[in-house]
Amino acid sequence: MADNRNERGPQDRARINIHEDYEVRYWTKALGVSAEELTRAVQAVGVMRDDVARHLGKA
């Protein structure tokens, strides 16, 4: 099923999709980081929310 871009949060809250602006906005606010920090964390540890949060010290 295609992502509904009208939704305010991610479709799958266990994964972070840095290629969708609305997901980047959601996760930067939820994790309290900048888009650049979020992107670097996803590149470092992958797309799983728990791994990214742990990497950022937000676990």
Backbone as JSON Lines, residues from 0, in Angstrom:
{"i":0,"aa":"M","n":[0.85,-1.17,0.0],"ca":[0.0,0.0,0.0],"c":[0.9,1.24,0.0]}
{"i":1,"aa":"A","n":[0.55,2.22,-0.76],"ca":[1.32,3.46,-0.86],"c":[1.15,4.29,0.41]}
{"i":2,"aa":"D","n":[2.19,5.06,0.7],"ca":[2.1,5.97,1.85],"c":[1.04,7.03,1.61]}
{"i":3,"aa":"N","n":[0.28,7.34,2.64],"ca":[-0.69,8.42,2.58],"c":[0.02,9.68,3.06]}
{"i":4,"aa":"R","n":[0.35,10.58,2.17],"ca":[1.13,11.76,2.53],"c":[0.33,12.76,3.34]}
{"i":5,"aa":"N","n":[-0.95,12.52,3.53],"ca":[-1.75,13.4,4.37],"c":[-1.63,13.05,5.84]}
{"i":6,"aa":"E","n":[-1.08,11.88,6.13],"ca":[-0.89,11.45,7.52],"c":[0.23,12.28,8.14]}
{"i":7,"aa":"R","n":[0.1,12.59,9.43],"ca":[1.08,13.42,10.1],"c":[2.26,12.62,10.63]}
{"i":8,"aa":"G","n":[2.09,11.34,10.87],"ca":[3.16,10.51,11.39],"c":[3.54,9.43,10.4]}
{"i":9,"aa":"P","n":[4.54,8.65,10.73],"ca":[4.99,7.6,9.83],"c":[3.98,6.46,9.72]}
{"i":10,"aa":"Q","n":[4.04,5.76,8.59],"ca":[3.16,4.62,8.38],"c":[3.57,3.45,9.27]}
{"i":11,"aa":"D","n":[4.86,3.24,9.43],"ca":[5.4,2.16,10.24],"c":[6.27,2.8,11.31]}
{"i":12,"aa":"R","n":[5.77,2.87,12.52],"ca":[6.48,3.58,13.58],"c":[7.73,2.86,14.08]}
{"i":13,"aa":"A","n":[8.02,1.68,13.54],"ca":[9.23,0.98,13.92],"c":[10.4,1.33,13.0]}
{"i":14,"aa":"R","n":[10.1,2.01,11.88],"ca":[11.12,2.35,10.89],"c":[11.09,3.84,10.6]}
{"i":15,"aa":"I","n":[12.26,4.38,10.28],"ca":[12.39,5.79,9.94],"c":[12.71,5.91,8.47]}
{"i":16,"aa":"N","n":[11.86,6.61,7.73],"ca":[12.07,6.82,6.3],"c":[12.54,8.26,6.11]}
{"i":17,"aa":"I","n":[13.83,8.43,5.85],"ca":[14.38,9.78,5.71],"c":[14.12,10.36,4.33]}
{"i":18,"aa":"H","n":[13.44,9.62,3.47],"ca":[13.15,10.08,2.11],"c":[11.78,10.72,1.99]}
{"i":19,"aa":"E","n":[11.04,10.78,3.09],"ca":[9.72,11.43,3.1],"c":[9.77,12.61,4.07]}
{"i":20,"aa":"D","n":[9.49,13.81,3.57],"ca":[9.59,15.02,4.39],"c":[8.74,14.94,5.65]}
{"i":21,"aa":"Y","n":[7.5,14.43,5.54],"ca":[6.63,14.39,6.71],"c":[7.18,13.44,7.77]}
{"i":22,"aa":"E","n":[7.87,12.37,7.36],"ca":[8.46,11.48,8.34],"c":[9.68,12.12,8.99]}
{"i":23,"aa":"V","n":[10.48,12.82,8.22],"ca":[11.63,13.53,8.79],"c":[11.16,14.55,9.82]}
{"i":24,"aa":"R","n":[10.11,15.3,9.48],"ca":[9.56,16.28,10.44],"c":[9.09,15.58,11.72]}
{"i":25,"aa":"Y","n":[8.38,14.47,11.56],"ca":[7.87,13.74,12.72],"c":[9.02,13.25,13.6]}
{"i":26,"aa":"W","n":[10.01,12.58,12.99],"ca":[11.08,11.97,13.78],"c":[12.03,12.99,14.37]}
{"i":27,"aa":"T","n":[12.28,14.1,13.69],"ca":[13.15,15.12,14.29],"c":[12.49,15.72,15.53]}
{"i":28,"aa":"K","n":[11.19,15.92,15.46],"ca":[10.47,16.44,16.63],"c":[10.4,15.39,17.73]}
{"i":29,"aa":"A","n":[10.08,14.15,17.37],"ca":[9.94,13.08,18.36],"c":[11.26,12.78,19.08]}
{"i":30,"aa":"L","n":[12.37,12.87,18.35],"ca":[13.67,12.54,18.93],"c":[14.45,13.77,19.39]}
{"i":31,"aa":"G","n":[13.95,14.95,19.05],"ca":[14.62,16.18,19.47],"c":[15.97,16.38,18.82]}
{"i":32,"aa":"V","n":[16.06,16.09,17.52],"ca":[17.32,16.24,16.79],"c":[17.05,16.98,15.48]}
{"i":33,"aa":"S","n":[18.12,17.42,14.83],"ca":[17.99,18.08,13.53],"c":[17.84,17.02,12.44]}
{"i":34,"aa":"A","n":[17.43,17.46,11.27],"ca":[17.31,16.55,10.12],"c":[18.67,15.95,9.77]}
{"i":35,"aa":"E","n":[19.73,16.74,9.88],"ca":[21.07,16.25,9.58],"c":[21.49,15.17,10.57]}
{"i":36,"aa":"E","n":[21.21,15.4,11.85],"ca":[21.55,14.39,12.87],"c":[20.77,13.1,12.62]}
{"i":37,"aa":"L","n":[19.51,13.24,12.29],"ca":[18.68,12.07,12.01],"c":[19.22,11.3,10.82]}
{"i":38,"aa":"T","n":[19.55,12.01,9.75],"ca":[20.08,11.37,8.54],"c":[21.38,10.64,8.83]}
{"i":39,"aa":"R","n":[22.29,11.28,9.56],"ca":[23.56,10.63,9.9],"c":[23.33,9.39,10.75]}
{"i":40,"aa":"A","n":[22.4,9.45,11.68],"ca":[22.12,8.3,12.54],"c":[21.55,7.14,11.72]}
{"i":41,"aa":"V","n":[20.63,7.43,10.81],"ca":[20.05,6.38,9.96],"c":[21.14,5.78,9.08]}
{"i":42,"aa":"Q","n":[22.02,6.59,8.55],"ca":[23.11,6.08,7.73],"c":[24.06,5.21,8.54]}
{"i":43,"aa":"A","n":[24.23,5.54,9.82],"ca":[25.17,4.81,10.68],"c":[24.6,3.47,11.15]}
{"i":44,"aa":"V","n":[23.31,3.44,11.53],"ca":[22.78,2.23,12.17],"c":[21.58,1.62,11.47]}
{"i":45,"aa":"G","n":[21.08,2.24,10.42],"ca":[19.92,1.68,9.71],"c":[18.64,2.39,10.08]}
{"i":46,"aa":"V","n":[17.53,1.86,9.59],"ca":[16.24,2.56,9.67],"c":[15.38,2.21,10.89]}
{"i":47,"aa":"M","n":[15.79,1.26,11.68],"ca":[14.97,0.86,12.82],"c":[14.98,1.93,13.91]}
{"i":48,"aa":"R","n":[13.79,2.35,14.32],"ca":[13.63,3.43,15.3],"c":[14.44,3.21,16.57]}
{"i":49,"aa":"D","n":[14.36,2.02,17.13],"ca":[15.06,1.76,18.39],"c":[16.57,1.88,18.24]}
{"i":50,"aa":"D","n":[17.12,1.42,17.11],"ca":[18.56,1.53,16.87],"c":[18.98,2.98,16.72]}
{"i":51,"aa":"V","n":[18.18,3.76,15.99],"ca":[18.48,5.18,15.79],"c":[18.4,5.92,17.13]}
{"i":52,"aa":"A","n":[17.36,5.67,17.91],"ca":[17.2,6.33,19.2],"c":[18.38,5.99,20.13]}
{"i":53,"aa":"R","n":[18.77,4.74,20.15],"ca":[19.9,4.32,20.99],"c":[21.19,5.02,20.52]}
{"i":54,"aa":"H","n":[21.4,5.1,19.23],"ca":[22.58,5.75,18.66],"c":[22.62,7.23,19.05]}
{"i":55,"aa":"L","n":[21.46,7.86,19.09],"ca":[21.36,9.27,19.43],"c":[21.33,9.52,20.94]}
{"i":56,"aa":"G","n":[21.35,8.44,21.73],"ca":[21.3,8.59,23.18],"c":[19.91,8.92,23.69]}
{"i":57,"aa":"K","n":[18.87,8.56,22.93],"ca":[17.49,8.87,23.29],"c":[16.7,7.63,23.69]}
{"i":58,"aa":"A","n":[17.38,6.53,23.87],"ca":[16.67,5.26,24.15],"c":[16.06,5.19,25.5]}
